[in-house]
Amino acid sequence: MDISASAMVNTALNMQSSSTSEAVGTLMLRKSLNTATDEINQLMQSVAPQVATSGTLGTQVNTYA
């Protein structure tokens, strides 16, 4: 099998370009998901009532099997 040098170079450059595009796409997706996570956390904190952390009301769970 005889492959010309220019064909090998073109193939390598195409693969590198594809790899770079995938890396950029993955990075942008990760940043978008992080932004969405932050926004959802802020929304949940503004809507959710504060949980009791002391006392007997709302801090204990009774379970029976």
Predicted model as a PDB file, atoms N, CA, C, CB and O in Angstrom, pLDDT in the B-factor column:
MODEL        1                                                                  
ATOM      1  N   MET A   1       0.850  -1.164   0.000  1.00 52.00           N  
ATOM      2  CA  MET A   1       0.000   0.000   0.000  1.00 52.00           C  
ATOM      3  C   MET A   1       0.898   1.231   0.000  1.00 52.00           C  
ATOM      4  CB  MET A   1      -0.968  -0.004   1.219  1.00 52.00           C  
ATOM      5  O   MET A   1       1.724   1.405   0.896  1.00 52.00           O  
ATOM      6  N   ASP A   2       0.737   2.067  -0.990  1.00 60.00           N  
ATOM      7  CA  ASP A   2       1.576   3.251  -1.132  1.00 60.00           C  
ATOM      8  C   ASP A   2       0.728   4.495  -0.898  1.00 60.00           C  
ATOM      9  CB  ASP A   2       2.246   3.296  -2.533  1.00 60.00           C  
ATOM     10  O   ASP A   2      -0.196   4.778  -1.660  1.00 60.00           O  
ATOM     11  N   ILE A   3       1.044   5.228   0.151  1.00 67.00           N  
ATOM     12  CA  ILE A   3       0.303   6.445   0.482  1.00 67.00           C  
ATOM     13  C   ILE A   3       1.241   7.628   0.321  1.00 67.00           C  
ATOM     14  CB  ILE A   3      -0.284   6.384   1.934  1.00 67.00           C  
ATOM     15  O   ILE A   3       2.362   7.619   0.830  1.00 67.00           O  
ATOM     16  N   SER A   4       0.776   8.643  -0.390  1.00 78.00           N  
ATOM     17  CA  SER A   4       1.635   9.806  -0.611  1.00 78.00           C  
ATOM     18  C   SER A   4       1.764  10.612   0.681  1.00 78.00           C  
ATOM     19  CB  SER A   4       1.073  10.694  -1.751  1.00 78.00           C  
ATOM     20  O   SER A   4       0.905  10.565   1.561  1.00 78.00           O  
ATOM     21  N   ALA A   5       2.857  11.344   0.760  1.00 76.00           N  
ATOM     22  CA  ALA A   5       3.130  12.144   1.954  1.00 76.00           C  
ATOM     23  C   ALA A   5       2.079  13.233   2.130  1.00 76.00           C  
ATOM     24  CB  ALA A   5       4.528  12.768   1.874  1.00 76.00           C  
ATOM     25  O   ALA A   5       1.655  13.509   3.252  1.00 76.00           O  
ATOM     26  N   SER A   6       1.660  13.845   1.046  1.00 78.00           N  
ATOM     27  CA  SER A   6       0.665  14.921   1.162  1.00 78.00           C  
ATOM     28  C   SER A   6      -0.674  14.372   1.645  1.00 78.00           C  
ATOM     29  CB  SER A   6       0.484  15.639  -0.192  1.00 78.00           C  
ATOM     30  O   SER A   6      -1.378  15.049   2.395  1.00 78.00           O  
ATOM     31  N   ALA A   7      -1.034  13.177   1.237  1.00 78.00           N  
ATOM     32  CA  ALA A   7      -2.286  12.582   1.700  1.00 78.00           C  
ATOM     33  C   ALA A   7      -2.213  12.292   3.190  1.00 78.00           C  
ATOM     34  CB  ALA A   7      -2.599  11.293   0.920  1.00 78.00           C  
ATOM     35  O   ALA A   7      -3.191  12.491   3.911  1.00 78.00           O  
ATOM     36  N   MET A   8      -1.061  11.824   3.657  1.00 75.00           N  
ATOM     37  CA  MET A   8      -0.891  11.560   5.086  1.00 75.00           C  
ATOM     38  C   MET A   8      -0.948  12.854   5.886  1.00 75.00           C  
ATOM     39  CB  MET A   8       0.436  10.837   5.345  1.00 75.00           C  
ATOM     40  O   MET A   8      -1.556  12.903   6.955  1.00 75.00           O  
ATOM     41  N   VAL A   9      -0.307  13.909   5.363  1.00 79.00           N  
ATOM     42  CA  VAL A   9      -0.321  15.204   6.055  1.00 79.00           C  
ATOM     43  C   VAL A   9      -1.740  15.746   6.112  1.00 79.00           C  
ATOM     44  CB  VAL A   9       0.615  16.219   5.352  1.00 79.00           C  
ATOM     45  O   VAL A   9      -2.183  16.228   7.154  1.00 79.00           O  
ATOM     46  N   ASN A  10      -2.460  15.668   4.986  1.00 80.00           N  
ATOM     47  CA  ASN A  10      -3.839  16.158   4.960  1.00 80.00           C  
ATOM     48  C   ASN A  10      -4.722  15.385   5.941  1.00 80.00           C  
ATOM     49  CB  ASN A  10      -4.414  16.052   3.542  1.00 80.00           C  
ATOM     50  O   ASN A  10      -5.553  15.970   6.636  1.00 80.00           O  
ATOM     51  N   THR A  11      -4.536  14.093   5.988  1.00 81.00           N  
ATOM     52  CA  THR A  11      -5.311  13.272   6.921  1.00 81.00           C  
ATOM     53  C   THR A  11      -4.992  13.648   8.363  1.00 81.00           C  
ATOM     54  CB  THR A  11      -5.030  11.779   6.689  1.00 81.00           C  
ATOM     55  O   THR A  11      -5.898  13.767   9.187  1.00 81.00           O  
ATOM     56  N   ALA A  12      -3.718  13.834   8.670  1.00 80.00           N  
ATOM     57  CA  ALA A  12      -3.319  14.208  10.030  1.00 80.00           C  
ATOM     58  C   ALA A  12      -3.884  15.572  10.412  1.00 80.00           C  
ATOM     59  CB  ALA A  12      -1.789  14.219  10.157  1.00 80.00           C  
ATOM     60  O   ALA A  12      -4.354  15.756  11.534  1.00 80.00           O  
ATOM     61  N   LEU A  13      -3.842  16.528   9.487  1.00 79.00           N  
ATOM     62  CA  LEU A  13      -4.380  17.862   9.776  1.00 79.00           C  
ATOM     63  C   LEU A  13      -5.891  17.822   9.976  1.00 79.00           C  
ATOM     64  CB  LEU A  13      -4.031  18.834   8.644  1.00 79.00           C  
ATOM     65  O   LEU A  13      -6.426  18.501  10.852  1.00 79.00           O  
ATOM     66  N   ASN A  14      -6.568  17.028   9.167  1.00 79.00           N  
ATOM     67  CA  ASN A  14      -8.024  16.897   9.328  1.00 79.00           C  
ATOM     68  C   ASN A  14      -8.374  16.273  10.676  1.00 79.00           C  
ATOM     69  CB  ASN A  14      -8.617  16.048   8.190  1.00 79.00           C  
ATOM     70  O   ASN A  14      -9.319  16.700  11.339  1.00 79.00           O  
ATOM     71  N   MET A  15      -7.606  15.261  11.076  1.00 80.00           N  
ATOM     72  CA  MET A  15      -7.853  14.622  12.366  1.00 80.00           C  
ATOM     73  C   MET A  15      -7.587  15.587  13.514  1.00 80.00           C  
ATOM     74  CB  MET A  15      -6.984  13.372  12.519  1.00 80.00           C  
ATOM     75  O   MET A  15      -8.331  15.608  14.495  1.00 80.00           O  
ATOM     76  N   GLN A  16      -6.526  16.387  13.397  1.00 78.00           N  
ATOM     77  CA  GLN A  16      -6.198  17.355  14.444  1.00 78.00           C  
ATOM     78  C   GLN A  16      -7.283  18.421  14.535  1.00 78.00           C  
ATOM     79  CB  GLN A  16      -4.827  18.008  14.175  1.00 78.00           C  
ATOM     80  O   GLN A  16      -7.683  18.808  15.632  1.00 78.00           O  
ATOM     81  N   SER A  17      -7.755  18.893  13.397  1.00 76.00           N  
ATOM     82  CA  SER A  17      -8.814  19.902  13.373  1.00 76.00           C  
ATOM     83  C   SER A  17     -10.093  19.352  13.988  1.00 76.00           C  
ATOM     84  CB  SER A  17      -9.078  20.375  11.935  1.00 76.00           C  
ATOM     85  O   SER A  17     -10.775  20.043  14.745  1.00 76.00           O  
ATOM     86  N   SER A  18     -10.410  18.118  13.662  1.00 76.00           N  
ATOM     87  CA  SER A  18     -11.599  17.481  14.218  1.00 76.00           C  
ATOM     88  C   SER A  18     -11.471  17.329  15.727  1.00 76.00           C  
ATOM     89  CB  SER A  18     -11.833  16.114  13.566  1.00 76.00           C  
ATOM     90  O   SER A  18     -12.421  17.576  16.470  1.00 76.00           O  
ATOM     91  N   SER A  19     -10.285  16.919  16.171  1.00 79.00           N  
ATOM     92  CA  SER A  19     -10.044  16.744  17.602  1.00 79.00           C  
ATOM     93  C   SER A  19     -10.175  18.076  18.338  1.00 79.00           C  
ATOM     94  CB  SER A  19      -8.652  16.137  17.842  1.00 79.00           C  
ATOM     95  O   SER A  19     -10.758  18.137  19.421  1.00 79.00           O  
ATOM     96  N   THR A  20      -9.634  19.137  17.751  1.00 82.00           N  
ATOM     97  CA  THR A  20      -9.721  20.463  18.362  1.00 82.00           C  
ATOM     98  C   THR A  20     -11.174  20.929  18.428  1.00 82.00           C  
ATOM     99  CB  THR A  20      -8.871  21.478  17.574  1.00 82.00           C  
ATOM    100  O   THR A  20     -11.605  21.493  19.434  1.00 82.00           O  
ATOM    101  N   SER A  21     -11.922  20.693  17.358  1.00 81.00           N  
ATOM    102  CA  SER A  21     -13.336  21.082  17.344  1.00 81.00           C  
ATOM    103  C   SER A  21     -14.118  20.341  18.418  1.00 81.00           C  
ATOM    104  CB  SER A  21     -13.953  20.812  15.967  1.00 81.00           C  
ATOM    105  O   SER A  21     -14.965  20.931  19.088  1.00 81.00           O  
ATOM    106  N   GLU A  22     -13.842  19.059  18.585  1.00 85.00           N  
ATOM    107  CA  GLU A  22     -14.517  18.288  19.623  1.00 85.00           C  
ATOM    108  C   GLU A  22     -14.168  18.807  21.007  1.00 85.00           C  
ATOM    109  CB  GLU A  22     -14.153  16.815  19.511  1.00 85.00           C  
ATOM    110  O   GLU A  22     -15.034  18.895  21.877  1.00 85.00           O  
ATOM    111  N   ALA A  23     -12.902  19.151  21.215  1.00 86.00           N  
ATOM    112  CA  ALA A  23     -12.476  19.659  22.523  1.00 86.00           C  
ATOM    113  C   ALA A  23     -13.159  20.985  22.838  1.00 86.00           C  
ATOM    114  CB  ALA A  23     -10.947  19.830  22.563  1.00 86.00           C  
ATOM    115  O   ALA A  23     -13.591  21.214  23.967  1.00 86.00           O  
ATOM    116  N   VAL A  24     -13.253  21.847  21.846  1.00 88.00           N  
ATOM    117  CA  VAL A  24     -13.917  23.139  22.050  1.00 88.00           C  
ATOM    118  C   VAL A  24     -15.403  22.922  22.328  1.00 88.00           C  
ATOM    119  CB  VAL A  24     -13.725  24.058  20.814  1.00 88.00           C  
ATOM    120  O   VAL A  24     -15.971  23.563  23.213  1.00 88.00           O  
ATOM    121  N   GLY A  25     -16.029  22.026  21.579  1.00 89.00           N  
ATOM    122  CA  GLY A  25     -17.442  21.736  21.806  1.00 89.00           C  
ATOM    123  C   GLY A  25     -17.694  21.167  23.186  1.00 89.00           C  
ATOM    124  O   GLY A  25     -18.673  21.529  23.839  1.00 89.00           O  
ATOM    125  N   THR A  26     -16.821  20.281  23.636  1.00 91.00           N  
ATOM    126  CA  THR A  26     -16.954  19.699  24.969  1.00 91.00           C  
ATOM    127  C   THR A  26     -16.780  20.752  26.048  1.00 91.00           C  
ATOM    128  CB  THR A  26     -15.941  18.580  25.164  1.00 91.00           C  
ATOM    129  O   THR A  26     -17.515  20.762  27.035  1.00 91.00           O  
ATOM    130  N   LEU A  27     -15.814  21.634  25.866  1.00 91.00           N  
ATOM    131  CA  LEU A  27     -15.580  22.705  26.838  1.00 91.00           C  
ATOM    132  C   LEU A  27     -16.791  23.632  26.915  1.00 91.00           C  
ATOM    133  CB  LEU A  27     -14.316  23.509  26.465  1.00 91.00           C  
ATOM    134  O   LEU A  27     -17.209  24.009  28.010  1.00 91.00           O  
ATOM    135  N   MET A  28     -17.354  24.000  25.776  1.00 94.00           N  
ATOM    136  CA  MET A  28     -18.521  24.880  25.769  1.00 94.00           C  
ATOM    137  C   MET A  28     -19.728  24.196  26.411  1.00 94.00           C  
ATOM    138  CB  MET A  28     -18.857  25.308  24.334  1.00 94.00           C  
ATOM    139  O   MET A  28     -20.490  24.839  27.133  1.00 94.00           O  
ATOM    140  N   LEU A  29     -19.906  22.910  26.157  1.00 93.00           N  
ATOM    141  CA  LEU A  29     -21.000  22.173  26.787  1.00 93.00           C  
ATOM    142  C   LEU A  29     -20.825  22.145  28.292  1.00 93.00           C  
ATOM    143  CB  LEU A  29     -21.081  20.745  26.239  1.00 93.00           C  
ATOM    144  O   LEU A  29     -21.786  22.356  29.031  1.00 93.00           O  
ATOM    145  N   ARG A  30     -19.604  21.885  28.758  1.00 93.00           N  
ATOM    146  CA  ARG A  30     -19.337  21.856  30.197  1.00 93.00           C  
ATOM    147  C   ARG A  30     -19.626  23.211  30.831  1.00 93.00           C  
ATOM    148  CB  ARG A  30     -17.880  21.448  30.467  1.00 93.00           C  
ATOM    149  O   ARG A  30     -20.223  23.276  31.905  1.00 93.00           O  
ATOM    150  N   LYS A  31     -19.209  24.296  30.176  1.00 94.00           N  
ATOM    151  CA  LYS A  31     -19.472  25.634  30.726  1.00 94.00           C  
ATOM    152  C   LYS A  31     -20.969  25.927  30.748  1.00 94.00           C  
ATOM    153  CB  LYS A  31     -18.736  26.713  29.903  1.00 94.00           C  
ATOM    154  O   LYS A  31     -21.472  26.522  31.702  1.00 94.00           O  
ATOM    155  N   SER A  32     -21.673  25.517  29.719  1.00 94.00           N  
ATOM    156  CA  SER A  32     -23.128  25.733  29.684  1.00 94.00           C  
ATOM    157  C   SER A  32     -23.823  24.959  30.794  1.00 94.00           C  
ATOM    158  CB  SER A  32     -23.702  25.318  28.320  1.00 94.00           C  
ATOM    159  O   SER A  32     -24.723  25.483  31.451  1.00 94.00           O  
ATOM    160  N   LEU A  33     -23.411  23.719  31.002  1.00 93.00           N  
ATOM    161  CA  LEU A  33     -24.015  22.920  32.072  1.00 93.00           C  
ATOM    162  C   LEU A  33     -23.698  23.499  33.446  1.00 93.00           C  
ATOM    163  CB  LEU A  33     -23.529  21.473  31.992  1.00 93.00           C  
ATOM    164  O   LEU A  33     -24.555  23.494  34.329  1.00 93.00           O  
ATOM    165  N   ASN A  34     -22.477  23.997  33.637  1.00 93.00           N  
ATOM    166  CA  ASN A  34     -22.123  24.620  34.921  1.00 93.00           C  
ATOM    167  C   ASN A  34     -22.953  25.873  35.164  1.00 93.00           C  
ATOM    168  CB  ASN A  34     -20.625  24.968  34.960  1.00 93.00           C  
ATOM    169  O   ASN A  34     -23.400  26.117  36.284  1.00 93.00           O  
ATOM    170  N   THR A  35     -23.158  26.664  34.122  1.00 94.00           N  
ATOM    171  CA  THR A  35     -23.976  27.868  34.248  1.00 94.00           C  
ATOM    172  C   THR A  35     -25.414  27.503  34.586  1.00 94.00           C  
ATOM    173  CB  THR A  35     -23.928  28.693  32.953  1.00 94.00           C  
ATOM    174  O   THR A  35     -26.028  28.123  35.454  1.00 94.00           O  
ATOM    175  N   ALA A  36     -25.951  26.499  33.905  1.00 94.00           N  
ATOM    176  CA  ALA A  36     -27.320  26.069  34.181  1.00 94.00           C  
ATOM    177  C   ALA A  36     -27.444  25.526  35.603  1.00 94.00           C  
ATOM    178  CB  ALA A  36     -27.763  25.003  33.165  1.00 94.00           C  
ATOM    179  O   ALA A  36     -28.441  25.777  36.279  1.00 94.00           O  
ATOM    180  N   THR A  37     -26.437  24.786  36.057  1.00 93.00           N  
ATOM    181  CA  THR A  37     -26.453  24.254  37.419  1.00 93.00           C  
ATOM    182  C   THR A  37     -26.462  25.381  38.436  1.00 93.00           C  
ATOM    183  CB  THR A  37     -25.247  23.341  37.655  1.00 93.00           C  
ATOM    184  O   THR A  37     -27.212  25.329  39.410  1.00 93.00           O  
ATOM    185  N   ASP A  38     -25.639  26.395  38.223  1.00 94.00           N  
ATOM    186  CA  ASP A  38     -25.600  27.537  39.141  1.00 94.00           C  
ATOM    187  C   ASP A  38     -26.940  28.255  39.177  1.00 94.00           C  
ATOM    188  CB  ASP A  38     -24.492  28.515  38.736  1.00 94.00           C  
ATOM    189  O   ASP A  38     -27.415  28.633  40.248  1.00 94.00           O  
ATOM    190  N   GLU A  39     -27.551  28.445  38.011  1.00 94.00           N  
ATOM    191  CA  GLU A  39     -28.847  29.134  37.963  1.00 94.00           C  
ATOM    192  C   GLU A  39     -29.934  28.318  38.663  1.00 94.00           C  
ATOM    193  CB  GLU A  39     -29.254  29.409  36.503  1.00 94.00           C  
ATOM    194  O   GLU A  39     -30.766  28.876  39.378  1.00 94.00           O  
ATOM    195  N   ILE A  40     -29.929  27.013  38.462  1.00 91.00           N  
ATOM    196  CA  ILE A  40     -30.927  26.162  39.118  1.00 91.00           C  
ATOM    197  C   ILE A  40     -30.729  26.168  40.625  1.00 91.00           C  
ATOM    198  CB  ILE A  40     -30.851  24.724  38.581  1.00 91.00           C  
ATOM    199  O   ILE A  40     -31.703  26.219  41.375  1.00 91.00           O  
ATOM    200  N   ASN A  41     -29.480  26.118  41.080  1.00 91.00           N  
ATOM    201  CA  ASN A  41     -29.213  26.167  42.523  1.00 91.00           C  
ATOM    202  C   ASN A  41     -29.701  27.478  43.133  1.00 91.00           C  
ATOM    203  CB  ASN A  41     -27.713  25.993  42.795  1.00 91.00           C  
ATOM    204  O   ASN A  41     -30.270  27.473  44.224  1.00 91.00           O  
ATOM    205  N   GLN A  42     -29.487  28.596  42.449  1.00 91.00           N  
ATOM    206  CA  GLN A  42     -29.968  29.885  42.947  1.00 91.00           C  
ATOM    207  C   GLN A  42     -31.491  29.906  42.999  1.00 91.00           C  
ATOM    208  CB  GLN A  42     -29.450  31.032  42.064  1.00 91.00           C  
ATOM    209  O   GLN A  42     -32.075  30.419  43.954  1.00 91.00           O  
ATOM    210  N   LEU A  43     -32.135  29.352  41.976  1.00 89.00           N  
ATOM    211  CA  LEU A  43     -33.592  29.312  41.941  1.00 89.00           C  
ATOM    212  C   LEU A  43     -34.132  28.444  43.068  1.00 89.00           C  
ATOM    213  CB  LEU A  43     -34.083  28.792  40.587  1.00 89.00           C  
ATOM    214  O   LEU A  43     -35.096  28.818  43.736  1.00 89.00           O  
ATOM    215  N   MET A  44     -33.518  27.292  43.280  1.00 86.00           N  
ATOM    216  CA  MET A  44     -33.975  26.394  44.344  1.00 86.00           C  
ATOM    217  C   MET A  44     -33.789  27.030  45.722  1.00 86.00           C  
ATOM    218  CB  MET A  44     -33.219  25.059  44.275  1.00 86.00           C  
ATOM    219  O   MET A  44     -34.635  26.859  46.599  1.00 86.00           O  
ATOM    220  N   GLN A  45     -32.702  27.754  45.917  1.00 85.00           N  
ATOM    221  CA  GLN A  45     -32.471  28.405  47.215  1.00 85.00           C  
ATOM    222  C   GLN A  45     -33.466  29.519  47.458  1.00 85.00           C  
ATOM    223  CB  GLN A  45     -31.052  28.956  47.294  1.00 85.00           C  
ATOM    224  O   GLN A  45     -33.860  29.755  48.600  1.00 85.00           O  
ATOM    225  N   SER A  46     -33.880  30.211  46.408  1.00 86.00           N  
ATOM    226  CA  SER A  46     -34.828  31.305  46.595  1.00 86.00           C  
ATOM    227  C   SER A  46     -36.241  30.788  46.837  1.00 86.00           C  
ATOM    228  CB  SER A  46     -34.813  32.226  45.385  1.00 86.00           C  
ATOM    229  O   SER A  46     -37.044  31.481  47.462  1.00 86.00           O  
ATOM    230  N   VAL A  47     -36.565  29.595  46.360  1.00 80.00           N  
ATOM    231  CA  VAL A  47     -37.913  29.055  46.479  1.00 80.00           C  
ATOM    232  C   VAL A  47     -38.053  28.153  47.701  1.00 80.00           C  
ATOM    233  CB  VAL A  47     -38.282  28.287  45.220  1.00 80.00           C  
ATOM    234  O   VAL A  47     -39.085  28.177  48.371  1.00 80.00           O  
ATOM    235  N   ALA A  48     -37.035  27.364  47.994  1.00 72.00           N  
ATOM    236  CA  ALA A  48     -37.114  26.367  49.062  1.00 72.00           C  
ATOM    237  C   ALA A  48     -37.130  27.036  50.431  1.00 72.00           C  
ATOM    238  CB  ALA A  48     -35.939  25.387  48.970  1.00 72.00           C  
ATOM    239  O   ALA A  48     -36.391  27.991  50.669  1.00 72.00           O  
ATOM    240  N   PRO A  49     -37.973  26.533  51.327  1.00 74.00           N  
ATOM    241  CA  PRO A  49     -37.966  27.076  52.692  1.00 74.00           C  
ATOM    242  C   PRO A  49     -36.697  26.646  53.416  1.00 74.00           C  
ATOM    243  CB  PRO A  49     -39.220  26.609  53.479  1.00 74.00           C  
ATOM    244  O   PRO A  49     -36.072  25.643  53.069  1.00 74.00           O  
ATOM    245  N   GLN A  50     -36.337  27.409  54.408  1.00 73.00           N  
ATOM    246  CA  GLN A  50     -35.151  27.087  55.196  1.00 73.00           C  
ATOM    247  C   GLN A  50     -35.451  25.878  56.081  1.00 73.00           C  
ATOM    248  CB  GLN A  50     -34.705  28.307  56.057  1.00 73.00           C  
ATOM    249  O   GLN A  50     -36.533  25.773  56.659  1.00 73.00           O  
ATOM    250  N   VAL A  51     -34.501  24.984  56.179  1.00 71.00           N  
ATOM    251  CA  VAL A  51     -34.656  23.770  56.965  1.00 71.00           C  
ATOM    252  C   VAL A  51     -34.211  24.026  58.398  1.00 71.00           C  
ATOM    253  CB  VAL A  51     -33.855  22.608  56.345  1.00 71.00           C  
ATOM    254  O   VAL A  51     -33.216  24.709  58.643  1.00 71.00           O  
ATOM    255  N   ALA A  52     -34.968  23.464  59.342  1.00 71.00           N  
ATOM    256  CA  ALA A  52     -34.607  23.615  60.750  1.00 71.00           C  
ATOM    257  C   ALA A  52     -33.308  22.874  61.030  1.00 71.00           C  
ATOM    258  CB  ALA A  52     -35.736  23.093  61.670  1.00 71.00           C  
ATOM    259  O   ALA A  52     -33.105  21.758  60.551  1.00 71.00           O  
ATOM    260  N   THR A  53     -32.428  23.503  61.809  1.00 76.00           N  
ATOM    261  CA  THR A  53     -31.154  22.870  62.150  1.00 76.00           C  
ATOM    262  C   THR A  53     -30.994  22.643  63.645  1.00 76.00           C  
ATOM    263  CB  THR A  53     -30.009  23.712  61.644  1.00 76.00           C  
ATOM    264  O   THR A  53     -30.054  21.975  64.075  1.00 76.00           O  
ATOM    265  N   SER A  54     -31.904  23.193  64.438  1.00 80.00           N  
ATOM    266  CA  SER A  54     -31.817  22.978  65.883  1.00 80.00           C  
ATOM    267  C   SER A  54     -33.226  22.810  66.445  1.00 80.00           C  
ATOM    268  CB  SER A  54     -31.076  24.161  66.586  1.00 80.00           C  
ATOM    269  O   SER A  54     -34.210  23.188  65.810  1.00 80.00           O  
ATOM    270  N   GLY A  55     -33.306  22.238  67.644  1.00 79.00           N  
ATOM    271  CA  GLY A  55     -34.604  22.003  68.264  1.00 79.00           C  
ATOM    272  C   GLY A  55     -35.150  20.657  67.870  1.00 79.00           C  
ATOM    273  O   GLY A  55     -34.488  19.879  67.182  1.00 79.00           O  
ATOM    274  N   THR A  56     -36.377  20.382  68.315  1.00 77.00           N  
ATOM    275  CA  THR A  56     -36.965  19.075  68.038  1.00 77.00           C  
ATOM    276  C   THR A  56     -37.922  19.109  66.857  1.00 77.00           C  
ATOM    277  CB  THR A  56     -37.686  18.563  69.261  1.00 77.00           C  
ATOM    278  O   THR A  56     -38.212  18.064  66.274  1.00 77.00           O  
ATOM    279  N   LEU A  57     -38.411  20.263  66.496  1.00 76.00           N  
ATOM    280  CA  LEU A  57     -39.371  20.358  65.407  1.00 76.00           C  
ATOM    281  C   LEU A  57     -38.640  20.446  64.062  1.00 76.00           C  
ATOM    282  CB  LEU A  57     -40.293  21.582  65.605  1.00 76.00           C  
ATOM    283  O   LEU A  57     -37.915  21.407  63.806  1.00 76.00           O  
ATOM    284  N   GLY A  58     -38.833  19.454  63.223  1.00 71.00           N  
ATOM    285  CA  GLY A  58     -38.266  19.457  61.884  1.00 71.00           C  
ATOM    286  C   GLY A  58     -36.847  18.955  61.789  1.00 71.00           C  
ATOM    287  O   GLY A  58     -36.265  18.979  60.704  1.00 71.00           O  
ATOM    288  N   THR A  59     -36.266  18.498  62.886  1.00 77.00           N  
ATOM    289  CA  THR A  59     -34.889  18.021  62.835  1.00 77.00           C  
ATOM    290  C   THR A  59     -34.775  16.527  63.076  1.00 77.00           C  
ATOM    291  CB  THR A  59     -34.056  18.755  63.843  1.00 77.00           C  
ATOM    292  O   THR A  59     -33.686  15.965  62.960  1.00 77.00           O  
ATOM    293  N   GLN A  60     -35.883  15.874  63.410  1.00 76.00           N  
ATOM    294  CA  GLN A  60     -35.838  14.447  63.697  1.00 76.00           C  
ATOM    295  C   GLN A  60     -36.830  13.720  62.810  1.00 76.00           C  
ATOM    296  CB  GLN A  60     -36.134  14.172  65.182  1.00 76.00           C  
ATOM    297  O   GLN A  60     -37.918  14.223  62.530  1.00 76.00           O  
ATOM    298  N   VAL A  61     -36.448  12.547  62.378  1.00 78.00           N  
ATOM    299  CA  VAL A  61     -37.330  11.717  61.558  1.00 78.00           C  
ATOM    300  C   VAL A  61     -37.547  10.400  62.281  1.00 78.00           C  
ATOM    301  CB  VAL A  61     -36.735  11.482  60.130  1.00 78.00           C  
ATOM    302  O   VAL A  61     -36.590   9.702  62.616  1.00 78.00           O  
ATOM    303  N   ASN A  62     -38.800  10.065  62.518  1.00 75.00           N  
ATOM    304  CA  ASN A  62     -39.144   8.798  63.150  1.00 75.00           C  
ATOM    305  C   ASN A  62     -39.505   7.809  62.059  1.00 75.00           C  
ATOM    306  CB  ASN A  62     -40.315   8.964  64.167  1.00 75.00           C  
ATOM    307  O   ASN A  62     -40.391   8.062  61.244  1.00 75.00           O  
ATOM    308  N   THR A  63     -38.809   6.678  62.051  1.00 78.00           N  
ATOM    309  CA  THR A  63     -39.108   5.634  61.056  1.00 78.00           C  
ATOM    310  C   THR A  63     -39.367   4.326  61.758  1.00 78.00           C  
ATOM    311  CB  THR A  63     -37.951   5.476  60.040  1.00 78.00           C  
ATOM    312  O   THR A  63     -38.741   4.009  62.770  1.00 78.00           O  
ATOM    313  N   TYR A  64     -40.287   3.578  61.217  1.00 78.00           N  
ATOM    314  CA  TYR A  64     -40.629   2.260  61.745  1.00 78.00           C  
ATOM    315  C   TYR A  64     -40.594   1.276  60.607  1.00 78.00           C  
ATOM    316  CB  TYR A  64     -42.018   2.257  62.437  1.00 78.00           C  
ATOM    317  O   TYR A  64     -41.060   1.564  59.505  1.00 78.00           O  
ATOM    318  N   ALA A  65     -40.029   0.091  60.881  1.00 66.00           N  
ATOM    319  CA  ALA A  65     -39.954  -0.944  59.847  1.00 66.00           C  
ATOM    320  C   ALA A  65     -41.204  -1.785  59.871  1.00 66.00           C  
ATOM    321  CB  ALA A  65     -38.714  -1.830  60.038  1.00 66.00           C  
ATOM    322  O   ALA A  65     -41.338  -2.715  59.076  1.00 66.00           O  
TER     323      ALA A  65                                                      
ENDMDL                                                                          
END                                                                             
